[in-house]
């Protein structure tokens, strides 16, 4: 059986940005700019992809825990060890 460890991040998302970028604000807080609009969950999908690339994990290892319809979110990044 594999042990899973999760890293919980506080994320402030900025949809409809001119560019995609992720900025670390402190130990567990990030600001993420995405090009997608927040309609139909497109910004959330793009957020998951950006965080997955940044932490070098698959998109399935990134989950939005809280704030699906808010700019302030809690995101879990799970790493299988």
Phi and psi restraints in degrees (value plus and minus 20) as a CYANA .aco file:
   2 UNK   PHI    -115.1   -75.1
   2 UNK   PSI     123.9   163.9
   3 UNK   PHI    -112.1   -72.1
   3 UNK   PSI     109.4   149.4
   4 UNK   PHI    -126.8   -86.8
   4 UNK   PSI     110.4   150.4
   5 UNK   PHI    -135.5   -95.5
   5 UNK   PSI     118.9   158.9
   6 UNK   PHI    -137.1   -97.1
   6 UNK   PSI     123.5   163.5
   7 UNK   PHI    -129.7   -89.7
   7 UNK   PSI     103.6   143.6
   8 UNK   PHI    -121.0   -81.0
   8 UNK   PSI     109.8   149.8
   9 UNK   PHI    -141.2  -101.2
   9 UNK   PSI     120.7   160.7
  10 UNK   PHI    -112.8   -72.8
  10 UNK   PSI     102.7   142.7
  11 UNK   PHI    -144.9  -104.9
  11 UNK   PSI     111.7   151.7
  12 UNK   PHI    -127.0   -87.0
  12 UNK   PSI      98.4   138.4
  13 UNK   PHI    -121.1   -81.1
  13 UNK   PSI     121.0   161.0
  14 UNK   PHI    -139.8   -99.8
  14 UNK   PSI      74.8   114.8
  15 UNK   PHI     -94.5   -54.5
  15 UNK   PSI     144.5   184.5
  16 UNK   PHI      37.1    77.1
  16 UNK   PSI      15.6    55.6
  17 UNK   PHI    -101.3   -61.3
  17 UNK   PSI     139.1   179.1
  18 UNK   PHI     -92.3   -52.3
  18 UNK   PSI     -43.1    -3.1
  19 UNK   PHI    -164.4  -124.4
  19 UNK   PSI     141.5   181.5
  20 UNK   PHI    -114.7   -74.7
  20 UNK   PSI     111.6   151.6
  21 UNK   PHI    -182.6  -142.6
  21 UNK   PSI     135.7   175.7
  22 UNK   PHI    -144.6  -104.6
  22 UNK   PSI     111.3   151.3
  23 UNK   PHI    -146.8  -106.8
  23 UNK   PSI     109.1   149.1
  24 UNK   PHI    -103.3   -63.3
  24 UNK   PSI     105.9   145.9
  25 UNK   PHI    -115.2   -75.2
  25 UNK   PSI     -62.1   -22.1
  26 UNK   PHI    -174.8  -134.8
  26 UNK   PSI    -180.0  -140.0
  27 UNK   PHI     -74.9   -34.9
  27 UNK   PSI     -60.0   -20.0
  28 UNK   PHI    -152.2  -112.2
  28 UNK   PSI       0.1    40.1
  29 UNK   PHI    -141.2  -101.2
  29 UNK   PSI     116.4   156.4
  30 UNK   PHI    -154.6  -114.6
  30 UNK   PSI     132.0   172.0
  31 UNK   PHI    -133.4   -93.4
  31 UNK   PSI     108.5   148.5
  32 UNK   PHI    -143.9  -103.9
  32 UNK   PSI     105.4   145.4
  33 UNK   PHI    -121.8   -81.8
  33 UNK   PSI     109.7   149.7
  34 UNK   PHI    -146.2  -106.2
  34 UNK   PSI     130.8   170.8
  35 UNK   PHI    -100.1   -60.1
  35 UNK   PSI     -46.4    -6.4
  36 UNK   PHI     -90.4   -50.4
  36 UNK   PSI     132.7   172.7
  37 UNK   PHI    -100.8   -60.8
  37 UNK   PSI     136.5   176.5
  38 UNK   PHI     -95.6   -55.6
  38 UNK   PSI     -23.0    17.0
  39 UNK   PHI     -93.5   -53.5
  39 UNK   PSI     124.5   164.5
  40 UNK   PHI      38.3    78.3
  40 UNK   PSI       3.0    43.0
  41 UNK   PHI      54.6    94.6
  41 UNK   PSI      -7.9    32.1
  42 UNK   PHI     -84.5   -44.5
  42 UNK   PSI     -60.2   -20.2
  43 UNK   PHI     -85.6   -45.6
  43 UNK   PSI     -57.9   -17.9
  44 UNK   PHI     -84.7   -44.7
  44 UNK   PSI     -60.7   -20.7
  45 UNK   PHI     -82.8   -42.8
  45 UNK   PSI     -63.1   -23.1
  46 UNK   PHI     -87.2   -47.2
  46 UNK   PSI     -58.3   -18.3
  47 UNK   PHI     -78.4   -38.4
  47 UNK   PSI     -66.0   -26.0
  48 UNK   PHI     -81.6   -41.6
  48 UNK   PSI     -62.2   -22.2
  49 UNK   PHI     -83.8   -43.8
  49 UNK   PSI     -63.2   -23.2
  50 UNK   PHI     -84.9   -44.9
  50 UNK   PSI     -63.8   -23.8
  51 UNK   PHI     -86.8   -46.8
  51 UNK   PSI     -59.0   -19.0
  52 UNK   PHI     -81.0   -41.0
  52 UNK   PSI     -63.6   -23.6
  53 UNK   PHI     -85.8   -45.8
  53 UNK   PSI     -63.7   -23.7
  54 UNK   PHI     -81.2   -41.2
  54 UNK   PSI     -61.6   -21.6
  55 UNK   PHI    -115.1   -75.1
  55 UNK   PSI     -15.2    24.8
  56 UNK   PHI      36.0    76.0
  56 UNK   PSI      30.6    70.6
  57 UNK   PHI    -150.0  -110.0
  57 UNK   PSI     152.5   192.5
  58 UNK   PHI    -101.2   -61.2
  58 UNK   PSI     139.9   179.9
  59 UNK   PHI     -82.7   -42.7
  59 UNK   PSI     -48.4    -8.4
  60 UNK   PHI     -90.9   -50.9
  60 UNK   PSI     -34.7     5.3
  61 UNK   PHI    -109.6   -69.6
  61 UNK   PSI     -19.7    20.3
  62 UNK   PHI    -134.1   -94.1
  62 UNK   PSI     105.5   145.5
  63 UNK   PHI    -152.5  -112.5
  63 UNK   PSI     118.9   158.9
  64 UNK   PHI    -104.9   -64.9
  64 UNK   PSI      97.3   137.3
  65 UNK   PHI    -106.6   -66.6
  65 UNK   PSI     -62.7   -22.7
  66 UNK   PHI    -165.1  -125.1
  66 UNK   PSI     124.1   164.1
  67 UNK   PHI      74.6   114.6
  67 UNK   PSI      14.4    54.4
  68 UNK   PHI     -77.4   -37.4
  68 UNK   PSI     -52.2   -12.2
  69 UNK   PHI    -133.2   -93.2
  69 UNK   PSI      -0.4    39.6
  70 UNK   PHI    -140.8  -100.8
  70 UNK   PSI     139.7   179.7
  71 UNK   PHI     -97.3   -57.3
  71 UNK   PSI     -44.0    -4.0
  72 UNK   PHI    -116.7   -76.7
  72 UNK   PSI     100.8   140.8
  73 UNK   PHI    -149.9  -109.9
  73 UNK   PSI     137.5   177.5
  74 UNK   PHI    -132.5   -92.5
  74 UNK   PSI     103.6   143.6
  75 UNK   PHI    -140.8  -100.8
  75 UNK   PSI     115.3   155.3
  76 UNK   PHI    -126.0   -86.0
  76 UNK   PSI     111.7   151.7
  77 UNK   PHI    -132.8   -92.8
  77 UNK   PSI      94.9   134.9
  78 UNK   PHI    -120.5   -80.5
  78 UNK   PSI     112.8   152.8
  79 UNK   PHI    -139.9   -99.9
  79 UNK   PSI     106.7   146.7
  80 UNK   PHI    -106.4   -66.4
  80 UNK   PSI     107.6   147.6
